[in-house]
Each structure stands twice: as C-alpha cells, then as structure tokens.
Amino acid sequence: MLHRRAFLQRAAVGAALLGIPLASAEQVFGQEPPPLPPRALLERDPERYWAELRPQWLLAADRINLNCGSVGCTPWPVLRAMIAHILEGETFRDPAYPWFGYEENARLRELRDALAAFVGCRRDELALVRNATEANNIVCNGLDMQPGEEALLTDQEHPGGRCCWEQKAARFGIRLNYVTLPKPPASTEEIVERFERALTPATKIIVFSHITTVTGVVLPVKEICALARRRGVLTHVDGAHAIGQLPLHLHELGCDFYAASPHKWLMAPKGTGFLYIREGHLEKLWVNIASGEWRNYAQKAYRFSNLGTSNLSVMVGLKAALDFFSAIGPEHIYARQHELATRVRDRVRAYPQLHIANASDDRFYGGMVSFEADPGSLQPVFAACAARQIRIAGVTQPDGEADRIRISTHIFTQPGELETFFEALATGLGRA
Ligand SMILES: Cc1ncc(COP(=O)(O)O)c(C=O)c1O
C-alpha cells in the first residue's frame, strides 16, 4: 500500500496527463485497480466475465467506442505502471540512464525480451520505436534502392506506411506499383495471385499491411512472403493493427521487416512501436535518425532505437500491457474480439444494400468488420451513431466512391453497445 502522499502525487500527475479532474484521478490512482475477474468465471459464464472485466478501463459510460482500431484504449494497470514510472524516474535513484533513446537499460532489455517472446523472434531483431509510421520510415528511408527499381504496395496502405515510399519515388526516382485488393477476398490464392501478377523484374520489395486500415482485411502474410522469397524480393509488413488482434510469430511469417503500433490493439500507452528486422538484414539499413551509435552494428536492431531522449515511461507501460494481455490470455482475447466482430458481420449481412468489404471468411478478419454502400447512403447511419455517442471509423462521400464504415470490437466492447450500434444502423437505413 502506498503512502497517502504518494497516492496524491500520483493522482496529480495522472490528472495533468490525462486532463481529467483531480477527484477522478484520485479515484483511479489513489486506489488499487479492481482485480481481474476469476479465470473460472470465463469458462462458467463468459458474458459475465467480460462484463466484469470492463471496469479495467476508464471508458466513459455514456460513450460507445467502436473505433479502437484508430487508437487503442489503455487499461488502468497499464496507465498506473506508466505514471508510477514517471514519478519514480524523476527521483533519479536508478544509476542507469533513465530514459529511452540512448543506451539500453534494464527495463528496455526486459521489455525487448518479453516482446520477442510474444511475437516470436529474437530480441536482437527488435528495435523499439514510437509507432508504426516511424518503423515504416526506418525501412523505406534506410534501404538503398536505385532509380527504376520498384516497390510493390497495395491500394489500401495507410499514409503512415505509404507516404515514405511516395517521397522516396519523388526524391530518388524509384518506381511504385500497386496491387488492387479484392473487397472482400474470395480466397488466399486470389490475393497471392494478384501480388504475383504485379511483380516485375524491377521489383525490389513488397510493402503491405498485415491488416489494412481501409477495410480491416487480414492479408495472407506467410503466403505473400513465400512468393517474394521465391522471386528474390524483400518483404516489409506494416503490422500496425495486428499485434493484440492476431497471434503473431514473426519467424513463421517469414517476412524481412515488420512494423507495429502496440498502442492500438495491445492497448499500450500511445507512442509505443517496434520494428522487426530479420537478423540477416540488420546491417543493410541506414538509420533514419543518426546519433552516436549509427554504425555500431554490435547493437543489432537496438541501433535503430537511438532516437535521442524519448519517453521511457510509455515503454514501461508497453511491458505492463504485455503482462495484462498475458494475464487474461491472448487466445481468449483473440476469440472474444472475433466473436463480437462476427456478430457485427452477421447483422450487416442482413441488409442487401450493404456490402461487406473484408469478412468473407474467418481468416480474413480479426476484430474489425467493414462494409460499403452507395455514395452518400451511409450519411444517416453516421448521424444516428453521432446521436448515440458512438465512435466509429469510416467515410461518407456523396460525390465520391462508396461510403464505408469500419467497426472495431475488443474485449471491453459490451454486447449491449453493439445492440445500440445495430439500432443506429437500422435507424440510419430506415428500418427502425
Ligand atoms: C496499417 C497502418 N499503418 C500505420 C498506421 C499509423 O499508425 P501510427 O499512427 O501508430 O504510426 C496505421 C494507423 O491506423 C495503420 O492502420
């Protein structure tokens, strides 16, 4: 039990960081978080287990968040670990360099070990960075390419994965080529064939998302990487959405580079990311941010974490997020996210005017379902969601291409919240 003064100090920092009233911060940081519901409850009464888990988050009771794909929702134990570290760091008791961005201290090493075990690779292949955008840029800007050589992307890449390649094309004369992804895919073979057809003798690297931001489709990473390897082409996977949504084993996937944003589905503090660089490629990349260790190859992937003074407290939170995930059980988490997403898919399917863009088969979606409709036709659905304080992702564009909505479901999502969304959908589509 912490001394009252420490409680209050923690609450004050929490209030300042989170922009919440001091009274709420005292409640959150002055008390221990509620315990996790007993594991036996999960077998006995799963709905009750997930309902009892919900108080682990600060999520406002009068809001419904069905867009944790854009940015994740961080639970109490993770927030507390991060805030406790902010306070502890400022005591400067620890003789090791107390921040992130220079040499690796014990906390960073512990985190990299835990992360390597979680994603199925070696610690030396993991650089800690601040998000997937940074990781994507490290690969793109660090790789030597000659004018005329090609990068093959998909038509569904996020700007944080696509724009570094556009800049490289504008600056160095490399060429970009795009695969149009099926919406939804009919089979794994269909997707792989599209990549195969788009390869040319000039293709140096294939760049694609594990789960795309546009439709949430899960791409067959293993098969695409195997194709690339057969053709002597590198692979960079933008996995911003995948960690925390899908089980990952990077060595089994067989990619050369992999970028991630654990602040999305793993629910880590914002500003946490990592880059995987397959062992054999560690010396092929130039660093983007050059500091004292830019050519210290003995540091292996950690060379890319020498970013200058950065926030160690969020990295401590990332370790706490891995612990939180492990305490609940990643396999239970994936199963629940997917089960809830399936409820969304099944409901959406009942409307002939809606077209599911990803979830044609279990393997093509995790915790996200997206659907499209005629331009402008989903505008009333957006309005009905706004009226019910439901946060969703999507676009409505009366003069453009199809309207689109993307729904994300996680373990904090309650079935009653989905019912409210279904009601908004029905109202918006004139079926209420
Ligand atoms: C596929 C993909 N890549 C990159 C990003 C950017 O993520 P971050 O802002 O964490 O760098 C996103 C964000 O949604 C994404 O979906």
PDBQT file of the ligand as one rigid body, heavy atoms in Angstrom, charges set to zero:
ROOT
HETATM    1  C1  LIG A 501      -1.800  -0.078 -41.457  1.00  0.00    +0.000 C 
HETATM    2  C2  LIG A 501      -1.429   1.142 -40.678  1.00  0.00    +0.000 A 
HETATM    3  N1  LIG A 501      -0.175   1.601 -40.723  1.00  0.00    +0.000 NA
HETATM    4  C3  LIG A 501       0.229   2.673 -39.998  1.00  0.00    +0.000 A 
HETATM    5  C4  LIG A 501      -0.670   3.354 -39.209  1.00  0.00    +0.000 A 
HETATM    6  C5  LIG A 501      -0.181   4.510 -38.426  1.00  0.00    +0.000 C 
HETATM    7  O1  LIG A 501      -0.083   4.149 -37.097  1.00  0.00    +0.000 OA
HETATM    8  P1  LIG A 501       0.713   5.086 -36.073  1.00  0.00    +0.000 P 
HETATM    9  O2  LIG A 501      -0.019   6.379 -36.038  1.00  0.00    +0.000 OA
HETATM   10  O3  LIG A 501       0.631   4.343 -34.804  1.00  0.00    +0.000 OA
HETATM   11  O4  LIG A 501       2.097   5.237 -36.600  1.00  0.00    +0.000 OA
HETATM   12  C6  LIG A 501      -1.986   2.921 -39.129  1.00  0.00    +0.000 A 
HETATM   13  C7  LIG A 501      -2.962   3.620 -38.281  1.00  0.00    +0.000 C 
HETATM   14  O5  LIG A 501      -4.139   3.374 -38.282  1.00  0.00    +0.000 OA
HETATM   15  C8  LIG A 501      -2.374   1.792 -39.885  1.00  0.00    +0.000 A 
HETATM   16  O6  LIG A 501      -3.631   1.346 -39.876  1.00  0.00    +0.000 OA
ENDROOT
TORSDOF 0
